[in-house]
Amino acid sequence: MKKGNEKILEDEDIPVLRKEDRAKTCYIAYIEQLTRWRQKRLSESPSMLSVIISLHWKEILKSGFFALIKVLTVSSGPLFLKAFIDVAEGDADVIFEGYVLTAGLLLVKCLESLSERQWYFRTRLVGIQVRSMLSAAIYHKQLRLSNAAKVAQSSGEIVNYVIADAYRIGEFPFWFHQIWTTSLQLCLALPIVYYAVGLATFAAVIAILLTVLASYPLIKLQVKYQRKVMEAQDHRLKTITEALANMKVLKLYAWETHYKNVIEKLRSEEIQWIIGVLLQKTYQLVLFWSSPVLIPAITFWTCYFLKIPLSAGSSFTLLASLRLVQEPIRLIPNVVGTWIEAKVSFDRIVKFLEAPELQNRNIKQNCSSKELNESKYYFAAAKELMRINGTSKSSVASHLAESIAGGMIIRAFGQEDRFFSKNLDLIDKNASSYFHNISANEWFVQRLEIRCALVLCSTTLAMALLQFGTSSSG
């Protein structure tokens, strides 16, 4: 980050990835694990998903542990709020209870920040490893595709597998733990809500269930539209690639306008399906973003009709508990959308990797098994890292497209290993810039959250230092 603040970053300024995070290591581990599974299960072929999970289950469990700590620390917030309100109203059981609560709040907030940052960082790292492995596997597969398989797979489709599908799958581990942490956070918040408002909790539960059930038909439609989007995108890329490869013929026969109209028509069809996907996402966003307003309103109306008394402590505890589940509920559309995109992309990649290969090929295998200053440093370095990430991603796509176009020549001269090694280097450069970008982001957010925790605890300490009754409503 210091270099990014002083000058424009170059590829040489970015440190290389660890050996276990490089594409070559990830691909070798995948091949070895796949071979072991095939030897154990001679009668059935192992699924690619099972192999990937078996490779990364330890990191998934570690990140899940940090996600659990984060959920537990966040869920303690309403309890601290209720305790501070009791202290402010003079109901403290111990003389130094305010100081103990302040110290406990600081500890919990620091633990929450550290666990969340570790959760996000580790899942991003798993995503990088999976993405690099898939990109390497796709490139290696296209070098060995049979002639019949090449007819069914255009170069545009294969490039799309790397620059779109592999990247979508690489983003999924970041959202994976949101699936169960949302449910756990709801389960932890509901007892606190029941402690605050009693039977009115059932009204909140019914409202949440109705919101989730109303989104189910939208999810099924979104899966259908997402598949159509990918099919339309493949068709358009295939047409564009064929037109570019035969541009001389098009100019010779003056067919430029005709092919331009064909591509524009394909793009219009693709846009229609994209609009359908975006509309489904919009409906889900409206549904889930309105729920944090509707659920507290329904709960308070239920308290009014059931004549449940509400004090300052119970009201604030209720709002704080519902605030706990507000962000997870708002993230449900993103989680669902990411899951759908990853599922569609994964099915496409698996289908491609199962395509027939050339037989009796002797292919060599060389692989063995201070806030202003901090903000200034962060934004300067992050901008450069994002730029390098974009250019390195273009290099991966360009090299893949050139390798597909010259695949017959590469195989004829037995240069598969050399081109595959070049592809691994390009994947590592792209993954390295992305890795250091997310590292800089976690570094910056960590410091902001710690400072916010210090400000919050300073405020609560000042409230604890006030005499009892100073902040009472009377």
PyMOL commands that set and color helices and strands:
alter all, ss='L'
color gray80, all
select helices_A, chain A and resi 2-6+11-13+19-21+23-40+48-75+77-88+97-143+147-152+155-176+178-245+247-252+256-305+312-353+371-405+407-412+416-465
alter helices_A, ss='H'
color red, helices_A
deselect
rebuild
show_as cartoon
